[in-house]
Amino acid sequence: MKTNLLIFLVLMSYCSLGFASKVFKCTDDSGNFSFGYTPCPTKQVTTSSAPTEMVEQRLVKISSIDTEIAKVQRQFRDLRLDLEYKLKCAEDTKQQHDLRGQYQIQTSELLDLISRLRSNRGELVNDVVKLLITQANNS
């Protein structure tokens, strides 16, 4: 009985060692493969720094455009608050009507500017995505 138990324990420890170890299949440049217990060596990929620099330049421009958009949005808010204040101070309806007309013109200009900035930002984002995809495909 002790012998059977001892054989069982030896077989179980042997099986558990087999499951615990990992075998790696490595392929070299010529297509030959080998097996080993250590991970395959990684290939060093050299990439040009030019695409990375182009991406970084575009990201800086995107950040600059985001700052400009935030500035225009603050101007928009300030314009609205200024209009509300002036409307409360205006005494007659003609003055209020003139204020609203000026507000519409200024609002339209600010909205056009925001639209152009967002369009430029979208183009830059698309360029960055294209550069990153190209860079990933070349790697």
C-alpha positions in Angstrom: 0.0 0.0 0.0 2.8 2.4 0.9 4.5 1.5 -2.4 1.4 2.4 -4.4 1.0 5.6 -2.6 4.7 6.5 -3.2 4.4 5.7 -6.9 1.2 7.8 -7.1 2.9 10.8 -5.5 6.0 10.5 -7.7 3.8 10.3 -10.8 1.7 13.3 -9.7 4.8 15.4 -9.0 6.2 14.5 -12.4 3.0 15.5 -14.1 2.8 18.8 -12.3 6.3 19.6 -13.4 5.4 18.9 -17.0 2.5 21.4 -16.8 4.5 24.0 -15.0 7.2 24.4 -17.6 6.6 26.4 -20.8 8.0 25.6 -24.2 8.6 28.4 -26.7 8.7 27.9 -30.4 11.0 30.4 -32.1 11.3 31.1 -35.8 14.4 32.8 -37.3 14.7 35.0 -40.4 15.2 32.1 -42.8 12.1 30.4 -41.6 13.7 27.7 -39.4 12.1 27.1 -36.1 13.4 25.7 -32.8 11.9 24.9 -29.4 13.3 26.0 -26.1 12.4 26.7 -22.4 13.4 30.4 -22.7 11.5 33.1 -24.5 12.4 33.8 -28.1 14.8 36.7 -28.6 13.0 39.8 -29.8 14.0 41.5 -33.0 15.2 45.1 -32.7 13.2 47.2 -35.1 14.8 50.5 -36.1 12.3 53.1 -37.0 12.9 56.5 -38.4 12.4 59.3 -36.0 11.0 61.5 -38.8 7.4 60.1 -38.5 7.6 60.4 -34.8 8.7 64.0 -35.0 5.9 64.7 -37.5 3.4 63.2 -35.1 4.7 65.2 -32.2 4.6 68.4 -34.2 1.0 67.8 -35.2 0.1 67.0 -31.5 1.6 70.3 -30.5 -0.5 72.1 -33.2 -3.6 70.2 -32.0 -2.9 71.4 -28.4 -2.5 74.9 -29.7 -5.8 74.8 -31.5 -7.5 73.4 -28.4 -6.2 76.4 -26.4 -7.5 78.7 -29.1 -10.9 77.0 -29.1 -11.1 77.4 -25.3 -10.2 81.1 -25.6 -13.0 81.7 -28.2 -15.5 79.8 -26.0 -14.6 82.1 -23.1 -15.1 85.1 -25.4 -18.4 83.7 -26.4 -19.4 83.3 -22.8 -18.2 86.8 -21.9 -20.1 88.3 -24.8 -23.3 86.6 -23.7 -22.9 87.8 -20.1 -22.1 91.3 -21.4 -25.3 91.3 -23.5 -27.4 90.2 -20.5 -26.0 93.0 -18.5 -26.5 95.6 -21.2 -30.1 94.4 -21.9 -30.9 94.9 -18.2 -29.5 98.4 -18.3 -31.1 99.4 -21.6 -34.2 101.5 -21.2 -36.0 101.3 -24.5 -36.8 98.4 -26.9 -34.9 100.0 -29.8 -31.7 99.9 -27.8 -32.3 96.3 -26.8 -33.0 95.4 -30.5 -29.7 97.0 -31.5 -27.8 95.1 -28.8 -29.3 91.8 -29.9 -28.4 92.6 -33.5 -24.8 93.3 -32.5 -24.8 90.1 -30.4 -26.0 88.0 -33.4 -23.2 89.4 -35.6 -20.5 88.8 -33.1 -21.9 85.4 -32.2 -21.9 84.4 -35.8 -18.3 85.4 -36.2 -17.2 83.5 -33.1 -19.1 80.4 -34.2 -17.5 80.5 -37.7 -14.1 80.8 -36.0 -14.8 77.8 -33.8 -16.0 75.8 -36.8 -12.7 76.6 -38.7 -10.6 75.7 -35.7 -12.4 72.4 -35.2 -12.1 71.6 -38.9 -8.3 72.3 -38.8 -8.0 70.2 -35.6 -9.9 67.3 -37.3 -7.5 67.4 -40.3 -4.5 67.3 -38.0 -6.0 64.4 -36.0 -6.6 62.5 -39.2 -3.0 63.1 -40.3 -1.7 61.8 -36.9 -3.8 58.7 -37.3 -2.5 58.1 -40.8 1.1 58.6 -39.7 0.7 56.2 -36.8 -0.9 53.5 -39.0 1.8 53.9 -41.6 4.4 53.7 -38.8 2.8 50.6 -37.4 2.6 48.9 -40.8 6.3 49.6 -41.5 7.3 48.1 -38.1 
